[in-house]
């Protein structure tokens, strides 16, 4: 039975049309320019991403997942879906619905795939593109005279939704007016449930949560891996790790104990670049130009930074034991960052043939030779995810859980790249009735 107090209509309209332009798979919006791609395995891919006519990313896509379940009772020790390599996110893509999956003035991209016989077919509306309002981008009131300046944050959102058996993965890549790119994943759908195993307490399962009478939802993780082929002002880049710590330079006086700041460690070889996120140090990774391009204000190399967990809480890496079948095949998820020199044959972090591989493949094999990555054409592999202890409220269909990372300009521009946005007032906004409506 639907609730009686239904929500009133909230319409998204753009009477002047959208601000983006599309030519085939080429998209231009404000200072952004990029190409949209799609394939059976990764699904949505973005290519040749530029901001202000300068290169930022060569290719960005989601290249693997591992979803282990934490129940030692048979057959669950081997229950771990590698959804990208096993199923293919492109094959699992939804045909999106106007006015439901996507609101506003929408541009859709169809996707061409091949079936099991090699025959081509079209997935209509596989990718959605639209603009969204995201609140205030920047604001200041001059306290001396009360003058106010504020600008709204508009985003260009490229999205796809994949149904992988019971789960839905909603992927949103958000381009922002200030030069940021946010890669957001929302998880919905149905929990993978089971009857309790022999010997378990029917009122208090050891490896899951009762989400309905007699129905157990196992504790599990969703580990994702994004492949980020960076190109900050050119193909040759250097990656460094930034930690914010107390009194970083002991040669600086700290009489009053209030000194803290960033320390930077250049990651010179592949072995040094297998890294874990540390929220206690506000850790992020900076990708700097290594071709002599410098910022006119700082005189330091132009750069972007990879900031983990910009939505949702910070999460652990893969929690299965190192010698488990899951960890051996999903070793890419045991660290939050890997960096390798670009190699066109190195495409998937768990290997090219995920289900069939007899031995570990992918990132742990590629980094064994410990190649130099300083000042090279580098690829960042960012593993992140959601550790899911189910709740009763997740049943029968789960409200969206969320995680994201961001690529933010860090000395790429000479100031706020959105400072030149003209002021605007939304004339459609109305005051509600009541004490403050006049």
N, C-alpha and C positions, 0 to 999 in steps of 0.2 A: 504494500500500500504506500503510495507516494504521500509525502507530508502535505498537510493542508495549507500551511503557511509558506507557499512557494515564493521564491525570490522574484523580485520584479526585474523587468528587462534591463540589461546593461549592454547597449549596442556600441560597437566599435566602428566608427565611420571616418572616411577620409574624403571629403567632398571634392578636394582638388586632386585626388589620386595619390598614389604612393610616390615617395622620393627616390626610389631606386630605378635603375634602368637595366634592362636585360637584353643581351644580344646572343642568342644561342645559349651557351653555358657560361658566358661572361657576364658578371654582375658588377655594377658600379653604384656606389651609395656614399654620398658625402666624400670623405677622403679615402674610402676603401675601394679596392678593386681586386677581384678574384674570380676563379673559375670553379664551377661545381661539377663533380664527377660522381660516379656510382658504379659499384661492381657487386658481384654475387657474395663476396666474402666480407669485405669491410662495410658494404652499404655506402653511405654518404662519405665522400672524400672532397676536400677542398685543396686547390692548387694555385700556385703563383699569387699568393696573398701579398698585396701591397697596401701601404698607408702613406698618403701624401706623395704618391709616385715613387716610393722607395720600398724595396723588398723587405719582407718580414719573415714569411714562411714559404718554403717551396711546396710542402704537402703536409696536411693534417688529417688524421683519421684514427678511428678506433680499430685496433688490429688484433686484439685477443681478449678473452675473458676466461676466468676460472671460478667455478661456483662449487666449493666443497661443502659437504654436510658433515656435521660433527657428531655422528652417531657410530659407535664402534660395532654395533650389531650387524651381522650379515644381512643384506649385501651392501650396506651403506658405506663401508670404508672406501669403496671405489666409486661412490656416487659423487661425481664432479663433472659438470658440463663445461666444456670449452666451447662456448656458444658460437664464437666467430669461426674457429677451425672445424668444429663438429657440424654445425648447422648452416652457417653463412648468414650474416645479418641481412645481406641483400635479398636472399631467398625468403627471409622471414618478414620483409617489409610490408607494412599495411598500405592500402590505398586510402589516403587520408580524406576525411569528410569536411567539406566546407561548412563553417558555422558551428562545428563541434570540436574536432581536433585542432582546427586553425580558425582564428577569429580575425576580422578586419579585411583589408584589401589584400588578397592573397595571389601570389604567383606560384604555380605548381610546376615541378619538373617530373616528367615521366621517366621510367627506367626500363632499359632493354636488357633482358636476361635470356639465358638458354635453359631449356628444360632437360630432363634426363635423357632425351633422345637427341639433344643438340639442336632442337628446333627453337627459334627465337619467339619470345613473347614479351608483351609490354605490361609493366606494373604501372597503372595509371595513378597519377598524383602520389608518387612515392616520396617526393621531397616537397616540403612546404616552405615558402619564404614570405615573411611579412614584417611589418614594423610594430614595435610595442613601446608604450610609455613605461618608463621605469622610475618614476618619481623625480626628485630634484637631482640634477647633475652637479650644479654649483650654485652657491648663494652667499651674499654678504649684505648686511645692513650697516651703513656708516653711522656709528653711534652718535656722532657729533650733530648730524642734521637729520637722521632718520631715513636717508635715501636708501632704497632697497634695489638690489639687482639679483635676479634669480633666473636660471635656465633649466628647462626640463630635460631629462635624460631620455633620448630616443634610442632604441636599439633596432638593428636589423637582425632578425632571427632566422636561421636556416635549421630546419628540423626534419626528423624522420622518427617513426615509431615502428618497433619490431616486436612481433609476438613470437617468443621462443617457447613453444609448448604451453607452459602455465604462466610464465612471466611476460610482462610488457616492459620494454626498455624504451624510454622516450629520450631522444638525444637532441639537444638544442645547442647550436653554436651561435653565440651572441657577439655581434660586432657593435662596438660602442663608439660614441662620438669622441671620446678622449683617447682613442688609440688602443683600447683594450680589446682582447678576444677572450670570451669566457666559454669553456667547454663544459656543459652541464648535462648530467644524466639523472633522469627520474625513473624510479622503479615502481611498477604497479602490477596488477594482475592477481593471480591466485597463488597462495602458498603451496609448496609441494608437501602434501600431508601424508600421514601413514598411520596404520594401527600400531599400538605399542608392541614392542618386542616381548617375547617370553621372559618373565621374571621382573619386568618393570612395574613400578608402583602405578596403578591406573589413576591415582589421584595426583601424582607428582612425578612426571617423567623425568629421568635423569639427563636426557640429551635433547630436550625440546620443551615446548609449552603447549598445554591443552588450549586449543583455540575454539573447541566445541566439545560436547560430551563424547568421549572416546576417540577424539581426533587430535593427533599429535602433529605439531609443526616443528621440525628440527631446527636447531640453531645452525646457521650457515653464514658464509661470506659470499659477496659478489665482488670479485677482483677484476678490474678493467686495466687495459694497457693501451695508452695512446701513443702513436708514433708521430713525432713532431720533427720534421725535417726543416730545421731553422735556417734562415738566410738573412740575418740582420744586416742590412745595407750591403749585402754580398754573400757569396757562398762560404767564405772562410770566416769562421767564428771561433771564439774561445769560451768555454763554460767554467764558471767559478761558483763556489758555494759561499753564501753569505749567512753568518750567524750574528745575532745581536746579543752581546754579552756585557757583563759588568766590568768596567775598567779595562777595556781591551788593550790599551797601550800603557804598560807599567812605567814607561818613561815620563808619562804625563802626570802632573800633580793631581791627587784626588783627596785633598785634605778634608773636604766635606762629604766625601763618599757618594756624590751624586753623578759620577761619570759612568756612562755606559754608551755603547755604540757598536757599529758593525765591524766584523773582521772578514776578510775575503781570502779564500783559499782557491787558487787556480787548480782545476782538475786536468792534469797533464796527460794521463794515460787511462786506458779503459778500466784497468783494475782499481784505480783510485776513484773512479766515477760510479761505482756501485754504492748508492747512498740511501740513507733513511731520512725521512722527515723528522724534525724535532721542533714541536710547537713551543717548547720551553725556551728556545733560542730564536723564535720567529724566523726559522730557516727558510730560505728561498734560494733559487739558482739563477744566476745571471748569465745571459748569452750576449757576448760582446763582439763587435766587429773586429776582425783581425787584418783588415786591409787598409788601415790608415784613416778610416772615417772617424772623426771626432766631433764631440758636442761643442758648439761655439761658446757655451757658458762655462763648462767644467774643463774643457780641453782633454777630457777622457774619452775612450772609445764609445761610440754610440751603442746602445744596448736595449734589450728587453729582458724581463725577468719572468721566470716560471714560479707562480705562487700556488702551492697546493691547498686544497680544501677551502676554497673561497665560498662554498655553500655547504651546509651541513657540518657536523663535527669532524675534527681530525680523526682519522681511522688507522688501525694497525695494518701492517703488511700481512701476507699469508700466515695463518696461525697453525697450520698443520705441521707435524714433526718433519724435520729435514730429511729423514730416510723414508718417509711415506711415499706411496705411489703418486699422490696428488702433488707433493712438493717436487718430486723428481721431474714430473712432466710440466709442472707450473712454476718452475723456479724463477721465472721472470717476475712473479708476484711477491717474491721474498724481499725485494727492495723497492723503494719508491722511485728511484731514478737509476737509469743506466745511460751511458753515452758511448756511441760508437762512431767511427768514421763512416761516411756514406758508402754503401755498397748496394748496388741495384739487386743483388741476389738475396740480401738480408731484409726480408719483408715482414716476417711474422715471428714474434718473440718466443713462441713455443715450437717453432719449426714449421716447415712448409706443409708437412702432412701430419697434422696433430693427432688424429685418432690412430693411425697406423704405425707411428714411430715406436720402435722397440727400445731405443735408448734416448736419453734426454737430448734435446736439440734446441736450436735457437740461441737466445742471448747468452746463456752460460757457456756454450761452446764457442760463440763468436769472440768473446772477450778473453779467452784463454791465451791468445798470443799477445795481449796487453799492448795493443797498438797505441801510438801517440794520437791524441785528440786535440792538442793545443794548436790553435790557428789552422784548423782543418775544416773541411765540409762535414759537419757533424749532424748526427741524428740523436735526438733525445727520446728515450722510451720512459714514459711516466706511468707507473703502476699506482693505482688508487682504487678505493672501493668503499663498500658498505658492509659492516659486520652486523648481521641481523639476528637479534634475539627477538623472535616473534612475540606479538601481543594478541590478546583476544580481539582487540580492535582492528587487527589486520585481516580478520575473517568476516565474510567469505571472499571479499575482494579488497585488496590492500590499497589504502590511500598512499599517495606517492611519497616515497623516501627520496632524498636528494643528495647528490654530491657534485662537486665541480672543481676545476682548476682554472687559473687565469694566466694569460700572457699579457704583461703590462709593460708599456714603454718605461724605461729607466735610463734617462739621459739620451733618449732617441730624438726628442724634440727640444726646442729652445725655450719652451714655456708651456703653459696649458694649451693643448691643441684645440680645445673647445671654447677658448676665451672669445672668439669672434662670432659666436652664435648670436643672432639678433634677438632682442626681446620679443616676446609674444604673450598674448593673453587669450585664454580659451574662452570665447564668448558663449559657448554652450553650457559652461558651468553655471549651476544655480544654487541659491541659498535654500536650505531647508526651512520649513516653518518652525517657529519657536522663539524663545527669548532672545536669541542672538541673530535673527534673520534680517533685521533692519540695518 
